[in-house]
């Protein structure tokens, strides 16, 4: 492979795979994917913790152009999703377009040459266009807790699960109670001698309407034309119904919360434990969690819930902010990811030489979540202000890929050397998003969530429907950009 390409895609997860496939379908053949790991899959390759699964129905959690009739459950598990993603990538010939084991350590826009220069461990790569498809669930967040580095036992993050460590009979501290913990805690609880869950904030948990997919349904998906499309339509309508409650939290989300309250009362009979597990904010303000076993596992005799964060470790003793302690053999960090402070923003430098993080100053922003002013010919998939509490990441990224494919194809056809979104266009869009977010449950639900950035602004969430997202985000308009022309147009 050469070191210069028309398009370089950073990341071989679901976003990078979709981008590469759709670029090729548009006749843009000189595309290279660079991936720091050794295989496809992205976050579904990295997260192998026990119980790992998606919380969006499988029919929606897949590419619209690659329906899968073989899901074993309504909500697919990590091994199945990874297998599906890998199969789609290889069936579309992406293995020949991908360099594995290469990490991008810096990216600079060369103003004179009008191309991106990417530094890697194997030398420099250059590209006319760059697509950042690393995703927001890429870099685990390791908390800075005094004494953790000196902890004498085993320590690992849920996204870097140590399968060689035998948890059986061990005393385990789990730090964090988010989406990952809700899945792995019930999976490991029967094995460990003691499980101490340190929970800074209680989480709303709803029952997960999961079930094994019967063989007859699989046969229907395989044999009946449009059956899969019909299933996606039904699942989409149900999830969009929930989405209305996010935008109209009172009284709609309050009604959904009543289900969560009833579920908690039915499962957790001990009033003291139930009080620890009862959130003080409106459901939907944080990510809604779904499980049929998490709350149940917390009622077991070998589990203690510490309704507090961990302030320090003294040897092998975890100390909570409320003074509670737990002597443990291992620590599992369910502390999430660098979502709004993605490390990639520190290494990507634009027209003025400053990094994306320096431009953002703690509040990420991008027009349509995809392009950032001052960073020509660069696209981010699953970027700022596109997160929802009810829809599939596949729907979001496919809309963005439609946008970037049209933009790149237009540049090749029209002879644009560079396209840079106009500052006023980006600013007006960000203002509109922020104004619309004010009345959503994300902002008005009374909690502190990872949706809020370092400045307290919600730079994660999308305030409208998935249909509106698809319509707006997929629509490329050259009038939104400052265009630099080549002397000679390049045919598409």
Buried (B, 14 or more C-beta within 10 A) or exposed (E): EEEBBBBBBBBBBBBBBBBBBBBBEBEBEBBBBBBBBEBBBBBBBBBBBBBBBBBBBBBBBBBBEBBBBBBEBBBBBBEBBBBBBBBBBEEBEBBEBBBBEBEBEBBBBEEEEBBBBBBBEEEEBBBBBBBBBBBBBBBBBBEEBEBBEEBEBBBBBBBEBBEEBEBEEBBBBBBBBBBBBBBBBBBBBEBBEBBBBBBBBBBBBBBBEBEEBEEEBBEBBEEEEEBBEBBBEEBBEBBBEBBEBBBEBEEBBBEBBEEBBEBBEEBBEEEEBBEBBBBEBBBBBBBBBBBBBBBEBBBEEBBBBBBBBBBEBEEBBBBBBEEBEBEBBBBBBBBBBBBBBBEBBEBBBBEEEEBBBEBBEEBBBBBBBBBBBBBBBBBBBBBBBBBBBBBBBBBBBBBBBBBBBBBBBBBBEBBBBBBBBBEEBBEEBBEEBBEBBEBBBBBBBEBEBBBBBEEEBBBBBBBBBBEEBBEBBBEBEEEBBBBBEBEEEBEE
